[in-house]
Amino acid sequence: MLLGRYQPFHRGHQRLIEEGLSRVGQVCIAVRDTHGLDGSNPLPFFAVKQRIEAALSAYAGRFVVVPLPNITNVFYGRSVGYEVERINLDEATEAISGNQIRRLSAAP
């Protein structure tokens, strides 16, 4: 499972999901419902979902995109049957900034 805002969905998100797919073969992309909270969250869930599905069309059937409330903490008990792991990508991908993309795509 990958949990995020994806505001907007960009190449860094795509690479992260592709890495998850290569590791386990399937991915649940959980989109936090943060639309309208502030200027950093301009897109409603369905716009985010459409962008994700278009970018990942080559992987159709191997991922799902689901809405979640604005998750701020993730807790788990012992022996839950899954792992929590950070995926580190190459430096260029890690440098992709959603904030910068939003600034560049904002109307003048």
Steps between C-alpha positions, in 0.01 A plus 500: 500500500618847416326782684521859380332816373640476144438874448583482214597147400852525353789290371641451852172346615493283189854370560415420862193303395694321228759397759224367723356306207840351420541387862160345568304504174204706618434837661214670682532875445316670785423866430452724801195726459667838549325689218447864584681502834745755360679599181712186511190282450322634190378168354196294603538123535359413158744735322791341690368151422470577127859625485630194683307257282616674179867499607488136611284361218776253406447337842119472481371220720802517731395806701192660652444863596285555809389814687578539869422775749784738581720244677754673726636204697546131426503265798535123513507226757753221534512213250264669255609291200649776289817707486544877518794601281635816343599471134800716416524599134779665303598857592339660194165332567514584870556866404166526313285750688120511490521853642715613207271328248196675650680837488596450134149394398316773693333775302703826492 
